[in-house]
Amino acid sequence: MNEYYRMVIELFKDSLTNVNRVNPDESLRVLIEIEKAITTAKITGQPLDELYQLKADVELVRALNE
């Protein structure tokens, strides 16, 4: 789980240092990784709340770039 937090934090840092601009390819990569983690968590019966929150955070950062 920590690796997903780190990815999202890096996106936010990138957004702040580049005047609300994030590499769209990188943000998409992170979103896909979190989606994969959500799918795995569903299959294995793991908690989903934190992953859904991270997904929402990435979607927010992506929306700022549009």
Z-matrix of the N, CA and C atoms (Angstrom, degrees):
N
C 1 1.452
C 2 1.533 1 110.24
N 3 1.317 2 116.09 1 -35.84
C 4 1.467 3 119.17 2 -178.88
C 5 1.525 4 112.30 3 -59.58
N 6 1.349 5 116.91 4 -33.86
C 7 1.459 6 119.08 5 -179.31
C 8 1.526 7 110.96 6 -64.89
N 9 1.328 8 117.49 7 -34.26
C 10 1.460 9 120.69 8 178.74
C 11 1.530 10 110.61 9 -70.99
N 12 1.327 11 116.20 10 -40.53
C 13 1.464 12 119.35 11 175.63
C 14 1.529 13 109.99 12 -59.81
N 15 1.313 14 116.19 13 -43.02
C 16 1.464 15 120.77 14 -178.67
C 17 1.527 16 110.44 15 -62.68
N 18 1.335 17 117.62 16 -42.22
C 19 1.463 18 120.72 17 179.11
C 20 1.532 19 111.22 18 -61.12
N 21 1.323 20 116.56 19 -43.78
C 22 1.468 21 120.64 20 -179.12
C 23 1.527 22 110.45 21 -67.78
N 24 1.308 23 117.01 22 -40.98
C 25 1.471 24 120.61 23 177.85
C 26 1.525 25 110.01 24 -61.02
N 27 1.321 26 116.94 25 -42.05
C 28 1.463 27 120.30 26 178.67
C 29 1.529 28 111.35 27 -62.54
N 30 1.338 29 117.12 28 -38.41
C 31 1.462 30 119.50 29 176.59
C 32 1.522 31 111.63 30 -63.13
N 33 1.338 32 116.45 31 -43.36
C 34 1.460 33 119.79 32 178.45
C 35 1.526 34 110.99 33 -64.12
N 36 1.327 35 117.52 34 -42.28
C 37 1.456 36 120.52 35 177.82
C 38 1.522 37 110.82 36 -61.15
N 39 1.318 38 116.04 37 -42.80
C 40 1.463 39 120.71 38 178.21
C 41 1.526 40 110.56 39 -61.55
N 42 1.312 41 115.96 40 -41.37
C 43 1.464 42 121.12 41 178.84
C 44 1.529 43 111.20 42 -62.13
N 45 1.309 44 116.36 43 -42.41
C 46 1.461 45 120.10 44 -178.47
C 47 1.529 46 112.49 45 -71.17
N 48 1.313 47 117.21 46 -37.31
C 49 1.462 48 119.14 47 -177.47
C 50 1.522 49 112.51 48 -80.67
N 51 1.332 50 116.98 49 -19.12
C 52 1.465 51 120.30 50 -179.61
C 53 1.523 52 112.33 51 -111.42
N 54 1.310 53 116.25 52 32.44
C 55 1.463 54 123.17 53 177.34
C 56 1.533 55 110.57 54 50.82
N 57 1.321 56 114.84 55 63.86
C 58 1.468 57 123.20 56 177.34
C 59 1.527 58 113.93 57 59.10
N 60 1.296 59 116.91 58 30.37
C 61 1.469 60 121.25 59 176.06
C 62 1.524 61 108.55 60 -117.70
N 63 1.316 62 115.48 61 128.86
C 64 1.454 63 121.55 62 177.52
C 65 1.518 64 107.48 63 -123.83
N 66 1.296 65 116.20 64 142.61
C 67 1.451 66 121.32 65 176.13
C 68 1.530 67 108.24 66 -59.27
N 69 1.328 68 118.40 67 115.67
C 70 1.464 69 120.30 68 -176.63
C 71 1.524 70 113.19 69 -62.88
N 72 1.323 71 116.71 70 -32.78
C 73 1.463 72 119.42 71 178.43
C 74 1.523 73 111.08 72 -67.26
N 75 1.325 74 116.26 73 -41.18
C 76 1.461 75 120.51 74 179.46
C 77 1.524 76 110.87 75 -67.83
N 78 1.321 77 117.39 76 -42.51
C 79 1.459 78 119.50 77 179.82
C 80 1.531 79 111.03 78 -66.11
N 81 1.323 80 117.05 79 -34.79
C 82 1.465 81 120.37 80 175.83
C 83 1.523 82 110.51 81 -67.20
N 84 1.326 83 117.08 82 -40.59
C 85 1.465 84 121.14 83 178.20
C 86 1.521 85 110.80 84 -60.10
N 87 1.332 86 116.58 85 -44.85
C 88 1.455 87 121.10 86 179.35
C 89 1.529 88 110.23 87 -64.11
N 90 1.322 89 116.75 88 -43.45
C 91 1.459 90 120.77 89 178.94
C 92 1.533 91 110.77 90 -60.12
N 93 1.305 92 117.46 91 -42.51
C 94 1.465 93 121.25 92 178.46
C 95 1.522 94 110.69 93 -63.99
N 96 1.321 95 117.78 94 -42.42
C 97 1.466 96 120.91 95 178.68
C 98 1.525 97 111.22 96 -61.37
N 99 1.317 98 116.42 97 -41.48
C 100 1.464 99 119.89 98 179.31
C 101 1.522 100 110.27 99 -68.54
N 102 1.324 101 117.60 100 -38.95
C 103 1.467 102 120.91 101 176.25
C 104 1.527 103 110.71 102 -60.70
N 105 1.321 104 116.88 103 -41.29
C 106 1.468 105 120.73 104 176.79
C 107 1.531 106 110.52 105 -62.37
N 108 1.319 107 116.21 106 -41.51
C 109 1.468 108 120.30 107 178.90
C 110 1.524 109 110.65 108 -64.69
N 111 1.324 110 117.39 109 -38.00
C 112 1.463 111 121.37 110 177.61
C 113 1.527 112 109.83 111 -62.93
N 114 1.319 113 116.83 112 -45.27
C 115 1.460 114 121.05 113 178.98
C 116 1.520 115 110.62 114 -61.02
N 117 1.316 116 116.89 115 -45.20
C 118 1.462 117 121.10 116 178.74
C 119 1.518 118 110.84 117 -62.35
N 120 1.322 119 116.81 118 -42.32
C 121 1.462 120 120.83 119 -179.85
C 122 1.528 121 111.04 120 -64.41
N 123 1.321 122 117.14 121 -38.55
C 124 1.465 123 120.36 122 177.33
C 125 1.524 124 110.75 123 -62.46
N 126 1.320 125 115.99 124 -44.71
C 127 1.466 126 121.00 125 -178.06
C 128 1.522 127 111.55 126 -65.61
N 129 1.319 128 116.40 127 -38.97
C 130 1.469 129 120.47 128 -175.84
C 131 1.523 130 113.19 129 -93.04
N 132 1.321 131 117.07 130 -1.70
C 133 1.457 132 120.08 131 177.87
C 134 1.519 133 114.72 132 75.90
N 135 1.307 134 116.86 133 25.60
C 136 1.469 135 122.06 134 179.27
C 137 1.524 136 109.74 135 -84.53
N 138 1.340 137 117.26 136 160.62
C 139 1.472 138 120.82 137 177.79
C 140 1.531 139 111.00 138 -63.29
N 141 1.312 140 115.16 139 144.69
C 142 1.461 141 121.21 140 -175.46
C 143 1.521 142 114.11 141 -112.52
N 144 1.310 143 118.29 142 -16.34
C 145 1.470 144 121.59 143 -172.33
C 146 1.523 145 113.36 144 -53.72
N 147 1.324 146 116.97 145 -48.83
C 148 1.461 147 119.61 146 -176.90
C 149 1.527 148 111.21 147 -66.00
N 150 1.320 149 116.63 148 -38.87
C 151 1.458 150 119.63 149 179.09
C 152 1.520 151 111.41 150 -65.51
N 153 1.330 152 116.75 151 -40.42
C 154 1.466 153 119.46 152 177.39
C 155 1.527 154 111.07 153 -64.68
N 156 1.322 155 117.24 154 -35.58
C 157 1.461 156 119.95 155 177.84
C 158 1.528 157 110.84 156 -67.62
N 159 1.336 158 116.70 157 -41.18
C 160 1.460 159 119.89 158 177.22
C 161 1.525 160 110.77 159 -63.67
N 162 1.322 161 116.86 160 -40.05
C 163 1.458 162 120.97 161 177.38
C 164 1.527 163 110.28 162 -60.48
N 165 1.325 164 116.63 163 -43.77
C 166 1.460 165 120.80 164 178.60
C 167 1.528 166 110.86 165 -62.70
N 168 1.324 167 117.13 166 -38.33
C 169 1.466 168 120.67 167 178.29
C 170 1.522 169 111.10 168 -63.58
N 171 1.325 170 116.95 169 -43.64
C 172 1.465 171 120.50 170 179.53
C 173 1.527 172 110.03 171 -65.67
N 174 1.311 173 116.66 172 -41.14
C 175 1.466 174 119.64 173 178.18
C 176 1.524 175 111.07 174 -62.95
N 177 1.313 176 117.10 175 -35.37
C 178 1.460 177 121.04 176 176.73
C 179 1.534 178 110.64 177 -64.32
N 180 1.302 179 116.60 178 -46.67
C 181 1.469 180 120.47 179 178.97
C 182 1.526 181 110.02 180 -61.50
N 183 1.316 182 116.58 181 -41.68
C 184 1.467 183 120.13 182 178.48
C 185 1.525 184 110.80 183 -63.31
N 186 1.324 185 117.41 184 -39.74
C 187 1.469 186 121.84 185 -179.38
C 188 1.529 187 110.96 186 -65.20
N 189 1.323 188 117.24 187 -32.59
C 190 1.461 189 120.62 188 178.45
C 191 1.523 190 111.57 189 -64.44
N 192 1.314 191 117.10 190 -24.51
C 193 1.466 192 121.61 191 -178.03
C 194 1.514 193 113.41 192 -84.56
N 195 1.303 194 117.37 193 -11.07
C 196 1.470 195 119.24 194 -176.46
C 197 1.502 196 111.95 195 -83.33
